Amino acid sequence: MSKDTISTTQRTLTHLSCSIFVNWKVYAKTKQSDGRWALFTAIEKGLNWSDGLDKILDANGAAIEDQDVVTGLEAFMLAAVVSSNPNRRYMESIYKLLRDYPPAIIPYVK
């Protein structure tokens, strides 16, 4: 293969990867095989608020009212656990998850 062919192939693959469309309204409302909402999987995988977590929550706001079936944690708690990794900045997500659903913290406040 020539350099031009490789370069063209790389540009095509880059274009395709940038063109992938996620239908958040469908994805966010679909529970996975383990019974987990997409919101919790996205948090655990490190998706930050401004990177798409906001879109998932907009598409299925009711998911924030549930606890994660895998960990038993509220959404903001799971974000806090993930944020304990020093390489991740998750404070925005923790704050906005609590702002969007303040009752999540009530059972843990005495």
N, C-alpha and C positions, 0 to 999 in steps of 0.2 A: 504494500500500500504506500502511496506517496504521502508526503506531508500535507498536501492540499486535501486529499481524501480524508485523512485523519482529522484535520482541522474542520472540515465540513461535517463530519460525523459528530465531533464534539459539540459543534454549534447546534446541530439538530437535537442531540440529546439534552443539551442545556435548555433549549427552547421547549422541548416536551416536558421536562421536569418543572419548568416555570409555568407551564400551561395546565398542570393538573388542578382540577377543580374539586373542592370538597363541598358537598351539599350539607352544610352544618345543620340545617333544619331536620334532615333525615338522620344524620349520624348522631347528633346529640340526643335524639329521642329514642335511640335504639340501645337496648341493654345488650351487653356482650354475653358470651356463653357462660361466664361466671356470675352473671346477674348484676354486673357493675355498670353504672352509667358512664358514658364517655367523659363526663366532667372529671370523675375521680381518676380514670386512667390517664387523662391528659395532665392532671396535676402531678400524679406519680411519675410520669415520664419527663416532667420538668418543663412543660409548656407554661410560659409566663403569660400574664394578663394581656399585655400588648402584642403577644405573638399569636393570639388566637383563642386563649381561654375565655376572653370576653365574648367571642362569637358563639362558643359552645354554650355559655350561660345564657346569652340572649335567645338562643334557639330553644333551650329547655331550662327555663328558670326554676321549674319545680324540682329539678334534680338536687338543687342546693339544700332543700328541706330534708333530704334523706341522709343517712349515714352511709359511709362506704361499706358495702357488704363484705369486702375482703379484709379491711383493717379495723372496721368498727368506728372509724374516726369521722368527724365532721369535715367538710371540705376545707375550712380554714386551718384545721388541725393538720390535715394531710399536707397542705401547703407549707405549714411551719416545719413539719418533719423534713420535707424535701429541702427546705431552705437551710437546714442545718449543715448542708454541704456548702463549704465556704466558696465554692466556685459558682454558685448560683445566687442570683439576686431575685428574691421572691417576696420582698416586703410589700410591694405594690399589690401582688395577688392576695396576700393574706389580708391586707387592709380592705380591699374591694370585696372580697368574699364575705368578710364580716359586715361591711357596710350594706351589702345587698341582702344579707339575712342575719340581722342582729340576734334574733332568738336562738341562734345556734350556740351562743355562749352562755345563755341563761342557766341551763342545768349544771353548769360547772362553776357558777359564782354563788358564794354563800354569804 
